[in-house]
Structure formats: C-alpha cells, structure tokens
C-alpha cells in the first residue's frame, strides 16, 4: 500500500516535471520567434521606426 502511494507520487512528480519542461520549451520557442520577428522589423523598417 505504501509502495503504491509512492508510485503515484512519483508519477505525479514526473507529470509535473514534464509539463514544466514543455512550458519552458514553448516559452523559449515563442521568445525566439518574437526576437526573430523583431529583428525582421528592424531590418525592414529601420531602427527609427
């Protein structure tokens, strides 16, 4: 019974960790995409705009 609870805790922690990793990956990707768009805007419109 105790082992079963530990297994559930482990799975929950694993899921939370995976979710956090996915969130980090998504935010990294979005940040990179926005930087790329910003860079394109600067190249297209010049720094003054």
mmCIF entry with sequence, helices, sheets and N, C-alpha, C, O atoms, coordinates in Angstrom:
data_MODEL
# 
_entry.id   MODEL 
# 
_entity.id                         1 
_entity.type                       polymer 
_entity.pdbx_number_of_molecules   1 
# 
_entity_poly.entity_id                      1 
_entity_poly.type                           'polypeptide(L)' 
_entity_poly.nstd_linkage                   no 
_entity_poly.nstd_monomer                   no 
_entity_poly.pdbx_seq_one_letter_code       
;(UNK)(UNK)(UNK)(UNK)(UNK)(UNK)(UNK)(UNK)(UNK)(UNK)(UNK)(UNK)(UNK)(UNK)(UNK)(UNK)
(UNK)(UNK)(UNK)(UNK)(UNK)(UNK)(UNK)(UNK)(UNK)(UNK)(UNK)(UNK)(UNK)(UNK)(UNK)(UNK)
(UNK)(UNK)(UNK)(UNK)(UNK)(UNK)(UNK)(UNK)(UNK)(UNK)(UNK)(UNK)(UNK)(UNK)(UNK)(UNK)
(UNK)
;
_entity_poly.pdbx_seq_one_letter_code_can   XXXXXXXXXXXXXXXXXXXXXXXXXXXXXXXXXXXXXXXXXXXXXXXXX 
_entity_poly.pdbx_strand_id                 A 
# 
loop_
_entity_poly_seq.entity_id 
_entity_poly_seq.num 
_entity_poly_seq.mon_id 
_entity_poly_seq.hetero 
1 1  UNK n 
1 2  UNK n 
1 3  UNK n 
1 4  UNK n 
1 5  UNK n 
1 6  UNK n 
1 7  UNK n 
1 8  UNK n 
1 9  UNK n 
1 10 UNK n 
1 11 UNK n 
1 12 UNK n 
1 13 UNK n 
1 14 UNK n 
1 15 UNK n 
1 16 UNK n 
1 17 UNK n 
1 18 UNK n 
1 19 UNK n 
1 20 UNK n 
1 21 UNK n 
1 22 UNK n 
1 23 UNK n 
1 24 UNK n 
1 25 UNK n 
1 26 UNK n 
1 27 UNK n 
1 28 UNK n 
1 29 UNK n 
1 30 UNK n 
1 31 UNK n 
1 32 UNK n 
1 33 UNK n 
1 34 UNK n 
1 35 UNK n 
1 36 UNK n 
1 37 UNK n 
1 38 UNK n 
1 39 UNK n 
1 40 UNK n 
1 41 UNK n 
1 42 UNK n 
1 43 UNK n 
1 44 UNK n 
1 45 UNK n 
1 46 UNK n 
1 47 UNK n 
1 48 UNK n 
1 49 UNK n 
# 
_struct_asym.id          A 
_struct_asym.entity_id   1 
# 
_struct_conf.conf_type_id            HELX_P 
_struct_conf.id                      HELX_P1 
_struct_conf.pdbx_PDB_helix_id       AA1 
_struct_conf.beg_label_comp_id       UNK 
_struct_conf.beg_label_asym_id       A 
_struct_conf.beg_label_seq_id        2 
_struct_conf.pdbx_beg_PDB_ins_code   ? 
_struct_conf.end_label_comp_id       UNK 
_struct_conf.end_label_asym_id       A 
_struct_conf.end_label_seq_id        45 
_struct_conf.pdbx_end_PDB_ins_code   ? 
_struct_conf.beg_auth_comp_id        UNK 
_struct_conf.beg_auth_asym_id        A 
_struct_conf.beg_auth_seq_id         2 
_struct_conf.end_auth_comp_id        UNK 
_struct_conf.end_auth_asym_id        A 
_struct_conf.end_auth_seq_id         45 
_struct_conf.pdbx_PDB_helix_class    1 
_struct_conf.details                 ? 
_struct_conf.pdbx_PDB_helix_length   44 
# 
_struct_conf_type.id          HELX_P 
_struct_conf_type.criteria    ? 
_struct_conf_type.reference   ? 
# 
loop_
_atom_site.group_PDB 
_atom_site.id 
_atom_site.type_symbol 
_atom_site.label_atom_id 
_atom_site.label_alt_id 
_atom_site.label_comp_id 
_atom_site.label_asym_id 
_atom_site.label_entity_id 
_atom_site.label_seq_id 
_atom_site.pdbx_PDB_ins_code 
_atom_site.Cartn_x 
_atom_site.Cartn_y 
_atom_site.Cartn_z 
_atom_site.occupancy 
_atom_site.B_iso_or_equiv 
_atom_site.pdbx_formal_charge 
_atom_site.auth_seq_id 
_atom_site.auth_comp_id 
_atom_site.auth_asym_id 
_atom_site.auth_atom_id 
_atom_site.pdbx_PDB_model_num 
ATOM 1   N N  . UNK A 1 1  ? 0.830  -1.206 0.000   1.00 0.00 ? 1  UNK A N  1 
ATOM 2   C CA . UNK A 1 1  ? 0.000  0.000  0.000   1.00 0.00 ? 1  UNK A CA 1 
ATOM 3   C C  . UNK A 1 1  ? 0.871  1.265  0.000   1.00 0.00 ? 1  UNK A C  1 
ATOM 4   O O  . UNK A 1 1  ? 0.615  2.217  -0.738  1.00 0.00 ? 1  UNK A O  1 
ATOM 5   N N  . UNK A 1 2  ? 1.899  1.244  0.844   1.00 0.00 ? 2  UNK A N  1 
ATOM 6   C CA . UNK A 1 2  ? 2.798  2.397  0.911   1.00 0.00 ? 2  UNK A CA 1 
ATOM 7   C C  . UNK A 1 2  ? 3.538  2.561  -0.421  1.00 0.00 ? 2  UNK A C  1 
ATOM 8   O O  . UNK A 1 2  ? 3.701  3.668  -0.932  1.00 0.00 ? 2  UNK A O  1 
ATOM 9   N N  . UNK A 1 3  ? 3.972  1.441  -0.954  1.00 0.00 ? 3  UNK A N  1 
ATOM 10  C CA . UNK A 1 3  ? 4.690  1.457  -2.224  1.00 0.00 ? 3  UNK A CA 1 
ATOM 11  C C  . UNK A 1 3  ? 3.795  2.018  -3.333  1.00 0.00 ? 3  UNK A C  1 
ATOM 12  O O  . UNK A 1 3  ? 4.256  2.766  -4.195  1.00 0.00 ? 3  UNK A O  1 
ATOM 13  N N  . UNK A 1 4  ? 2.516  1.650  -3.299  1.00 0.00 ? 4  UNK A N  1 
ATOM 14  C CA . UNK A 1 4  ? 1.566  2.133  -4.291  1.00 0.00 ? 4  UNK A CA 1 
ATOM 15  C C  . UNK A 1 4  ? 1.469  3.659  -4.236  1.00 0.00 ? 4  UNK A C  1 
ATOM 16  O O  . UNK A 1 4  ? 1.475  4.326  -5.271  1.00 0.00 ? 4  UNK A O  1 
ATOM 17  N N  . UNK A 1 5  ? 1.380  4.202  -3.026  1.00 0.00 ? 5  UNK A N  1 
ATOM 18  C CA . UNK A 1 5  ? 1.305  5.651  -2.874  1.00 0.00 ? 5  UNK A CA 1 
ATOM 19  C C  . UNK A 1 5  ? 2.576  6.324  -3.385  1.00 0.00 ? 5  UNK A C  1 
ATOM 20  O O  . UNK A 1 5  ? 2.519  7.369  -4.033  1.00 0.00 ? 5  UNK A O  1 
ATOM 21  N N  . UNK A 1 6  ? 3.709  5.720  -3.088  1.00 0.00 ? 6  UNK A N  1 
ATOM 22  C CA . UNK A 1 6  ? 4.978  6.282  -3.569  1.00 0.00 ? 6  UNK A CA 1 
ATOM 23  C C  . UNK A 1 6  ? 5.013  6.287  -5.096  1.00 0.00 ? 6  UNK A C  1 
ATOM 24  O O  . UNK A 1 6  ? 5.502  7.231  -5.718  1.00 0.00 ? 6  UNK A O  1 
ATOM 25  N N  . UNK A 1 7  ? 4.491  5.230  -5.679  1.00 0.00 ? 7  UNK A N  1 
ATOM 26  C CA . UNK A 1 7  ? 4.463  5.139  -7.137  1.00 0.00 ? 7  UNK A CA 1 
ATOM 27  C C  . UNK A 1 7  ? 3.594  6.251  -7.710  1.00 0.00 ? 7  UNK A C  1 
ATOM 28  O O  . UNK A 1 7  ? 3.956  6.880  -8.704  1.00 0.00 ? 7  UNK A O  1 
ATOM 29  N N  . UNK A 1 8  ? 2.449  6.490  -7.081  1.00 0.00 ? 8  UNK A N  1 
ATOM 30  C CA . UNK A 1 8  ? 1.551  7.557  -7.541  1.00 0.00 ? 8  UNK A CA 1 
ATOM 31  C C  . UNK A 1 8  ? 2.234  8.910  -7.414  1.00 0.00 ? 8  UNK A C  1 
ATOM 32  O O  . UNK A 1 8  ? 2.155  9.737  -8.322  1.00 0.00 ? 8  UNK A O  1 
ATOM 33  N N  . UNK A 1 9  ? 2.908  9.138  -6.286  1.00 0.00 ? 9  UNK A N  1 
ATOM 34  C CA . UNK A 1 9  ? 3.621  10.397 -6.076  1.00 0.00 ? 9  UNK A CA 1 
ATOM 35  C C  . UNK A 1 9  ? 4.677  10.589 -7.158  1.00 0.00 ? 9  UNK A C  1 
ATOM 36  O O  . UNK A 1 9  ? 4.838  11.678 -7.708  1.00 0.00 ? 9  UNK A O  1 
ATOM 37  N N  . UNK A 1 10 ? 5.387  9.512  -7.447  1.00 0.00 ? 10 UNK A N  1 
ATOM 38  C CA . UNK A 1 10 ? 6.441  9.571  -8.459  1.00 0.00 ? 10 UNK A CA 1 
ATOM 39  C C  . UNK A 1 10 ? 5.865  9.937  -9.827  1.00 0.00 ? 10 UNK A C  1 
ATOM 40  O O  . UNK A 1 10 ? 6.424  10.764 -10.547 1.00 0.00 ? 10 UNK A O  1 
ATOM 41  N N  . UNK A 1 11 ? 4.748  9.313  -10.170 1.00 0.00 ? 11 UNK A N  1 
ATOM 42  C CA . UNK A 1 11 ? 4.113  9.597  -11.460 1.00 0.00 ? 11 UNK A CA 1 
ATOM 43  C C  . UNK A 1 11 ? 3.636  11.040 -11.514 1.00 0.00 ? 11 UNK A C  1 
ATOM 44  O O  . UNK A 1 11 ? 3.772  11.705 -12.541 1.00 0.00 ? 11 UNK A O  1 
ATOM 45  N N  . UNK A 1 12 ? 3.078  11.524 -10.409 1.00 0.00 ? 12 UNK A N  1 
ATOM 46  C CA . UNK A 1 12 ? 2.591  12.903 -10.357 1.00 0.00 ? 12 UNK A CA 1 
ATOM 47  C C  . UNK A 1 12 ? 3.758  13.868 -10.539 1.00 0.00 ? 12 UNK A C  1 
ATOM 48  O O  . UNK A 1 12 ? 3.677  14.810 -11.328 1.00 0.00 ? 12 UNK A O  1 
ATOM 49  N N  . UNK A 1 13 ? 4.846  13.629 -9.805  1.00 0.00 ? 13 UNK A N  1 
ATOM 50  C CA . UNK A 1 13 ? 6.037  14.478 -9.916  1.00 0.00 ? 13 UNK A CA 1 
ATOM 51  C C  . UNK A 1 13 ? 6.570  14.458 -11.342 1.00 0.00 ? 13 UNK A C  1 
ATOM 52  O O  . UNK A 1 13 ? 6.951  15.493 -11.890 1.00 0.00 ? 13 UNK A O  1 
ATOM 53  N N  . UNK A 1 14 ? 6.593  13.281 -11.929 1.00 0.00 ? 14 UNK A N  1 
ATOM 54  C CA . UNK A 1 14 ? 7.062  13.137 -13.301 1.00 0.00 ? 14 UNK A CA 1 
ATOM 55  C C  . UNK A 1 14 ? 6.213  13.958 -14.251 1.00 0.00 ? 14 UNK A C  1 
ATOM 56  O O  . UNK A 1 14 ? 6.733  14.631 -15.141 1.00 0.00 ? 14 UNK A O  1 
ATOM 57  N N  . UNK A 1 15 ? 4.902  13.898 -14.058 1.00 0.00 ? 15 UNK A N  1 
ATOM 58  C CA . UNK A 1 15 ? 3.989  14.619 -14.939 1.00 0.00 ? 15 UNK A CA 1 
ATOM 59  C C  . UNK A 1 15 ? 4.192  16.119 -14.784 1.00 0.00 ? 15 UNK A C  1 
ATOM 60  O O  . UNK A 1 15 ? 4.231  16.854 -15.770 1.00 0.00 ? 15 UNK A O  1 
ATOM 61  N N  . UNK A 1 16 ? 4.322  16.566 -13.540 1.00 0.00 ? 16 UNK A N  1 
ATOM 62  C CA . UNK A 1 16 ? 4.535  17.996 -13.275 1.00 0.00 ? 16 UNK A CA 1 
ATOM 63  C C  . UNK A 1 16 ? 5.836  18.450 -13.921 1.00 0.00 ? 16 UNK A C  1 
ATOM 64  O O  . UNK A 1 16 ? 5.904  19.520 -14.525 1.00 0.00 ? 16 UNK A O  1 
ATOM 65  N N  . UNK A 1 17 ? 6.869  17.620 -13.784 1.00 0.00 ? 17 UNK A N  1 
ATOM 66  C CA . UNK A 1 17 ? 8.177  17.952 -14.353 1.00 0.00 ? 17 UNK A CA 1 
ATOM 67  C C  . UNK A 1 17 ? 8.098  18.051 -15.873 1.00 0.00 ? 17 UNK A C  1 
ATOM 68  O O  . UNK A 1 17 ? 8.632  18.984 -16.474 1.00 0.00 ? 17 UNK A O  1 
ATOM 69  N N  . UNK A 1 18 ? 7.421  17.072 -16.491 1.00 0.00 ? 18 UNK A N  1 
ATOM 70  C CA . UNK A 1 18 ? 7.276  17.078 -17.940 1.00 0.00 ? 18 UNK A CA 1 
ATOM 71  C C  . UNK A 1 18 ? 6.507  18.311 -18.400 1.00 0.00 ? 18 UNK A C  1 
ATOM 72  O O  . UNK A 1 18 ? 6.878  18.959 -19.378 1.00 0.00 ? 18 UNK A O  1 
ATOM 73  N N  . UNK A 1 19 ? 5.423  18.627 -17.677 1.00 0.00 ? 19 UNK A N  1 
ATOM 74  C CA . UNK A 1 19 ? 4.611  19.788 -18.037 1.00 0.00 ? 19 UNK A CA 1 
ATOM 75  C C  . UNK A 1 19 ? 5.438  21.058 -17.941 1.00 0.00 ? 19 UNK A C  1 
ATOM 76  O O  . UNK A 1 19 ? 5.365  21.920 -18.817 1.00 0.00 ? 19 UNK A O  1 
ATOM 77  N N  . UNK A 1 20 ? 6.233  21.177 -16.868 1.00 0.00 ? 20 UNK A N  1 
ATOM 78  C CA . UNK A 1 20 ? 7.083  22.355 -16.690 1.00 0.00 ? 20 UNK A CA 1 
ATOM 79  C C  . UNK A 1 20 ? 8.092  22.443 -17.831 1.00 0.00 ? 20 UNK A C  1 
ATOM 80  O O  . UNK A 1 20 ? 8.358  23.527 -18.350 1.00 0.00 ? 20 UNK A O  1 
ATOM 81  N N  . UNK A 1 21 ? 8.649  21.304 -18.217 1.00 0.00 ? 21 UNK A N  1 
ATOM 82  C CA . UNK A 1 21 ? 9.605  21.274 -19.321 1.00 0.00 ? 21 UNK A CA 1 
ATOM 83  C C  . UNK A 1 21 ? 8.963  21.737 -20.611 1.00 0.00 ? 21 UNK A C  1 
ATOM 84  O O  . UNK A 1 21 ? 9.549  22.515 -21.365 1.00 0.00 ? 21 UNK A O  1 
ATOM 85  N N  . UNK A 1 22 ? 7.745  21.252 -20.864 1.00 0.00 ? 22 UNK A N  1 
ATOM 86  C CA . UNK A 1 22 ? 7.040  21.630 -22.093 1.00 0.00 ? 22 UNK A CA 1 
ATOM 87  C C  . UNK A 1 22 ? 6.750  23.131 -22.084 1.00 0.00 ? 22 UNK A C  1 
ATOM 88  O O  . UNK A 1 22 ? 6.906  23.806 -23.102 1.00 0.00 ? 22 UNK A O  1 
ATOM 89  N N  . UNK A 1 23 ? 6.325  23.651 -20.924 1.00 0.00 ? 23 UNK A N  1 
ATOM 90  C CA . UNK A 1 23 ? 6.056  25.082 -20.818 1.00 0.00 ? 23 UNK A CA 1 
ATOM 91  C C  . UNK A 1 23 ? 7.324  25.889 -21.090 1.00 0.00 ? 23 UNK A C  1 
ATOM 92  O O  . UNK A 1 23 ? 7.287  26.895 -21.799 1.00 0.00 ? 23 UNK A O  1 
ATOM 93  N N  . UNK A 1 24 ? 8.444  25.443 -20.523 1.00 0.00 ? 24 UNK A N  1 
ATOM 94  C CA . UNK A 1 24 ? 9.716  26.139 -20.735 1.00 0.00 ? 24 UNK A CA 1 
ATOM 95  C C  . UNK A 1 24 ? 10.096 26.114 -22.213 1.00 0.00 ? 24 UNK A C  1 
ATOM 96  O O  . UNK A 1 24 ? 10.546 27.115 -22.771 1.00 0.00 ? 24 UNK A O  1 
ATOM 97  N N  . UNK A 1 25 ? 9.906  24.957 -22.831 1.00 0.00 ? 25 UNK A N  1 
ATOM 98  C CA . UNK A 1 25 ? 10.229 24.810 -24.250 1.00 0.00 ? 25 UNK A CA 1 
ATOM 99  C C  . UNK A 1 25 ? 9.365  25.736 -25.094 1.00 0.00 ? 25 UNK A C  1 
ATOM 100 O O  . UNK A 1 25 ? 9.861  26.397 -26.006 1.00 0.00 ? 25 UNK A O  1 
ATOM 101 N N  . UNK A 1 26 ? 8.065  25.781 -24.784 1.00 0.00 ? 26 UNK A N  1 
ATOM 102 C CA . UNK A 1 26 ? 7.138  26.634 -25.536 1.00 0.00 ? 26 UNK A CA 1 
ATOM 103 C C  . UNK A 1 26 ? 7.522  28.103 -25.376 1.00 0.00 ? 26 UNK A C  1 
ATOM 104 O O  . UNK A 1 26 ? 7.565  28.846 -26.357 1.00 0.00 ? 26 UNK A O  1 
ATOM 105 N N  . UNK A 1 27 ? 7.805  28.526 -24.134 1.00 0.00 ? 27 UNK A N  1 
ATOM 106 C CA . UNK A 1 27 ? 8.126  29.937 -23.919 1.00 0.00 ? 27 UNK A CA 1 
ATOM 107 C C  . UNK A 1 27 ? 9.461  30.287 -24.574 1.00 0.00 ? 27 UNK A C  1 
ATOM 108 O O  . UNK A 1 27 ? 9.625  31.387 -25.101 1.00 0.00 ? 27 UNK A O  1 
ATOM 109 N N  . UNK A 1 28 ? 10.419 29.349 -24.542 1.00 0.00 ? 28 UNK A N  1 
ATOM 110 C CA . UNK A 1 28 ? 11.684 29.567 -25.239 1.00 0.00 ? 28 UNK A CA 1 
ATOM 111 C C  . UNK A 1 28 ? 11.447 29.758 -26.731 1.00 0.00 ? 28 UNK A C  1 
ATOM 112 O O  . UNK A 1 28 ? 12.000 30.667 -27.350 1.00 0.00 ? 28 UNK A O  1 
ATOM 113 N N  . UNK A 1 29 ? 10.620 28.892 -27.297 1.00 0.00 ? 29 UNK A N  1 
ATOM 114 C CA . UNK A 1 29 ? 10.346 28.946 -28.732 1.00 0.00 ? 29 UNK A CA 1 
ATOM 115 C C  . UNK A 1 29 ? 9.633  30.241 -29.093 1.00 0.00 ? 29 UNK A C  1 
ATOM 116 O O  . UNK A 1 29 ? 9.959  30.876 -30.096 1.00 0.00 ? 29 UNK A O  1 
ATOM 117 N N  . UNK A 1 30 ? 8.653  30.635 -28.269 1.00 0.00 ? 30 UNK A N  1 
ATOM 118 C CA . UNK A 1 30 ? 7.926  31.878 -28.524 1.00 0.00 ? 30 UNK A CA 1 
ATOM 119 C C  . UNK A 1 30 ? 8.868  33.068 -28.421 1.00 0.00 ? 30 UNK A C  1 
ATOM 120 O O  . UNK A 1 30 ? 8.831  33.968 -29.260 1.00 0.00 ? 30 UNK A O  1 
ATOM 121 N N  . UNK A 1 31 ? 9.715  33.075 -27.393 1.00 0.00 ? 31 UNK A N  1 
ATOM 122 C CA . UNK A 1 31 ? 10.670 34.162 -27.224 1.00 0.00 ? 31 UNK A CA 1 
ATOM 123 C C  . UNK A 1 31 ? 11.596 34.269 -28.435 1.00 0.00 ? 31 UNK A C  1 
ATOM 124 O O  . UNK A 1 31 ? 11.892 35.362 -28.917 1.00 0.00 ? 31 UNK A O  1 
ATOM 125 N N  . UNK A 1 32 ? 12.039 33.122 -28.907 1.00 0.00 ? 32 UNK A N  1 
ATOM 126 C CA . UNK A 1 32 ? 12.925 33.093 -30.069 1.00 0.00 ? 32 UNK A CA 1 
ATOM 127 C C  . UNK A 1 32 ? 12.201 33.611 -31.305 1.00 0.00 ? 32 UNK A C  1 
ATOM 128 O O  . UNK A 1 32 ? 12.768 34.373 -32.088 1.00 0.00 ? 32 UNK A O  1 
ATOM 129 N N  . UNK A 1 33 ? 10.947 33.198 -31.480 1.00 0.00 ? 33 UNK A N  1 
ATOM 130 C CA . UNK A 1 33 ? 10.160 33.628 -32.637 1.00 0.00 ? 33 UNK A CA 1 
ATOM 131 C C  . UNK A 1 33 ? 9.939  35.137 -32.599 1.00 0.00 ? 33 UNK A C  1 
ATOM 132 O O  . UNK A 1 33 ? 10.052 35.813 -33.621 1.00 0.00 ? 33 UNK A O  1 
ATOM 133 N N  . UNK A 1 34 ? 9.619  35.668 -31.402 1.00 0.00 ? 34 UNK A N  1 
ATOM 134 C CA . UNK A 1 34 ? 9.387  37.106 -31.286 1.00 0.00 ? 34 UNK A CA 1 
ATOM 135 C C  . UNK A 1 34 ? 10.669 37.891 -31.554 1.00 0.00 ? 34 UNK A C  1 
ATOM 136 O O  . UNK A 1 34 ? 10.638 38.954 -32.175 1.00 0.00 ? 34 UNK A O  1 
ATOM 137 N N  . UNK A 1 35 ? 11.805 37.354 -31.076 1.00 0.00 ? 35 UNK A N  1 
ATOM 138 C CA . UNK A 1 35 ? 13.089 38.017 -31.352 1.00 0.00 ? 35 UNK A CA 1 
ATOM 139 C C  . UNK A 1 35 ? 13.344 38.052 -32.858 1.00 0.00 ? 35 UNK A C  1 
ATOM 140 O O  . UNK A 1 35 ? 13.806 39.055 -33.402 1.00 0.00 ? 35 UNK A O  1 
ATOM 141 N N  . UNK A 1 36 ? 13.035 36.944 -33.517 1.00 0.00 ? 36 UNK A N  1 
ATOM 142 C CA . UNK A 1 36 ? 13.234 36.865 -34.958 1.00 0.00 ? 36 UNK A CA 1 
ATOM 143 C C  . UNK A 1 36 ? 12.347 37.889 -35.669 1.00 0.00 ? 36 UNK A C  1 
ATOM 144 O O  . UNK A 1 36 ? 12.802 38.573 -36.586 1.00 0.00 ? 36 UNK A O  1 
ATOM 145 N N  . UNK A 1 37 ? 11.085 37.995 -35.248 1.00 0.00 ? 37 UNK A N  1 
ATOM 146 C CA . UNK A 1 37 ? 10.165 38.966 -35.849 1.00 0.00 ? 37 UNK A CA 1 
ATOM 147 C C  . UNK A 1 37 ? 10.649 40.380 -35.602 1.00 0.00 ? 37 UNK A C  1 
ATOM 148 O O  . UNK A 1 37 ? 10.621 41.216 -36.506 1.00 0.00 ? 37 UNK A O  1 
ATOM 149 N N  . UNK A 1 38 ? 11.096 40.657 -34.372 1.00 0.00 ? 38 UNK A N  1 
ATOM 150 C CA . UNK A 1 38 ? 11.637 41.975 -34.057 1.00 0.00 ? 38 UNK A CA 1 
ATOM 151 C C  . UNK A 1 38 ? 12.805 42.300 -34.976 1.00 0.00 ? 38 UNK A C  1 
ATOM 152 O O  . UNK A 1 38 ? 12.910 43.410 -35.498 1.00 0.00 ? 38 UNK A O  1 
ATOM 153 N N  . UNK A 1 39 ? 13.668 41.335 -35.164 1.00 0.00 ? 39 UNK A N  1 
ATOM 154 C CA . UNK A 1 39 ? 14.846 41.524 -36.000 1.00 0.00 ? 39 UNK A CA 1 
ATOM 155 C C  . UNK A 1 39 ? 14.424 41.833 -37.435 1.00 0.00 ? 39 UNK A C  1 
ATOM 156 O O  . UNK A 1 39 ? 15.001 42.705 -38.085 1.00 0.00 ? 39 UNK A O  1 
ATOM 157 N N  . UNK A 1 40 ? 13.421 41.117 -37.918 1.00 0.00 ? 40 UNK A N  1 
ATOM 158 C CA . UNK A 1 40 ? 12.918 41.355 -39.273 1.00 0.00 ? 40 UNK A CA 1 
ATOM 159 C C  . UNK A 1 40 ? 12.343 42.756 -39.382 1.00 0.00 ? 40 UNK A C  1 
ATOM 160 O O  . UNK A 1 40 ? 12.578 43.442 -40.377 1.00 0.00 ? 40 UNK A O  1 
ATOM 161 N N  . UNK A 1 41 ? 11.589 43.197 -38.369 1.00 0.00 ? 41 UNK A N  1 
ATOM 162 C CA . UNK A 1 41 ? 11.008 44.531 -38.375 1.00 0.00 ? 41 UNK A CA 1 
ATOM 163 C C  . UNK A 1 41 ? 12.091 45.593 -38.422 1.00 0.00 ? 41 UNK A C  1 
ATOM 164 O O  . UNK A 1 41 ? 11.970 46.579 -39.149 1.00 0.00 ? 41 UNK A O  1 
ATOM 165 N N  . UNK A 1 42 ? 13.149 45.393 -37.648 1.00 0.00 ? 42 UNK A N  1 
ATOM 166 C CA . UNK A 1 42 ? 14.248 46.355 -37.628 1.00 0.00 ? 42 UNK A CA 1 
ATOM 167 C C  . UNK A 1 42 ? 14.911 46.415 -39.000 1.00 0.00 ? 42 UNK A C  1 
ATOM 168 O O  . UNK A 1 42 ? 15.231 47.491 -39.503 1.00 0.00 ? 42 UNK A O  1 
ATOM 169 N N  . UNK A 1 43 ? 15.113 45.240 -39.596 1.00 0.00 ? 43 UNK A N  1 
ATOM 170 C CA . UNK A 1 43 ? 15.756 45.187 -40.906 1.00 0.00 ? 43 UNK A CA 1 
ATOM 171 C C  . UNK A 1 43 ? 14.874 45.852 -41.960 1.00 0.00 ? 43 UNK A C  1 
ATOM 172 O O  . UNK A 1 43 ? 15.371 46.564 -42.833 1.00 0.00 ? 43 UNK A O  1 
ATOM 173 N N  . UNK A 1 44 ? 13.562 45.618 -41.877 1.00 0.00 ? 44 UNK A N  1 
ATOM 174 C CA . UNK A 1 44 ? 12.646 46.122 -42.901 1.00 0.00 ? 44 UNK A CA 1 
ATOM 175 C C  . UNK A 1 44 ? 12.409 47.621 -42.744 1.00 0.00 ? 44 UNK A C  1 
ATOM 176 O O  . UNK A 1 44 ? 12.453 48.368 -43.721 1.00 0.00 ? 44 UNK A O  1 
ATOM 177 N N  . UNK A 1 45 ? 12.157 48.059 -41.504 1.00 0.00 ? 45 UNK A N  1 
ATOM 178 C CA . UNK A 1 45 ? 11.704 49.434 -41.282 1.00 0.00 ? 45 UNK A CA 1 
ATOM 179 C C  . UNK A 1 45 ? 12.799 50.347 -40.753 1.00 0.00 ? 45 UNK A C  1 
ATOM 180 O O  . UNK A 1 45 ? 12.583 51.553 -40.626 1.00 0.00 ? 45 UNK A O  1 
ATOM 181 N N  . UNK A 1 46 ? 13.952 49.806 -40.447 1.00 0.00 ? 46 UNK A N  1 
ATOM 182 C CA . UNK A 1 46 ? 14.997 50.631 -39.858 1.00 0.00 ? 46 UNK A CA 1 
ATOM 183 C C  . UNK A 1 46 ? 14.793 50.777 -38.362 1.00 0.00 ? 46 UNK A C  1 
ATOM 184 O O  . UNK A 1 46 ? 13.706 50.507 -37.850 1.00 0.00 ? 46 UNK A O  1 
ATOM 185 N N  . UNK A 1 47 ? 15.830 51.203 -37.660 1.00 0.00 ? 47 UNK A N  1 
ATOM 186 C CA . UNK A 1 47 ? 15.796 51.242 -36.200 1.00 0.00 ? 47 UNK A CA 1 
ATOM 187 C C  . UNK A 1 47 ? 14.897 52.367 -35.706 1.00 0.00 ? 47 UNK A C  1 
ATOM 188 O O  . UNK A 1 47 ? 14.334 52.263 -34.617 1.00 0.00 ? 47 UNK A O  1 
ATOM 189 N N  . UNK A 1 48 ? 14.749 53.434 -36.475 1.00 0.00 ? 48 UNK A N  1 
ATOM 190 C CA . UNK A 1 48 ? 13.993 54.607 -36.011 1.00 0.00 ? 48 UNK A CA 1 
ATOM 191 C C  . UNK A 1 48 ? 12.523 54.289 -35.800 1.00 0.00 ? 48 UNK A C  1 
ATOM 192 O O  . UNK A 1 48 ? 11.898 54.806 -34.874 1.00 0.00 ? 48 UNK A O  1 
ATOM 193 N N  . UNK A 1 49 ? 11.962 53.429 -36.667 1.00 0.00 ? 49 UNK A N  1 
ATOM 194 C CA . UNK A 1 49 ? 10.524 53.144 -36.564 1.00 0.00 ? 49 UNK A CA 1 
ATOM 195 C C  . UNK A 1 49 ? 10.216 52.355 -35.321 1.00 0.00 ? 49 UNK A C  1 
ATOM 196 O O  . UNK A 1 49 ? 9.057  52.025 -35.070 1.00 0.00 ? 49 UNK A O  1 
# 
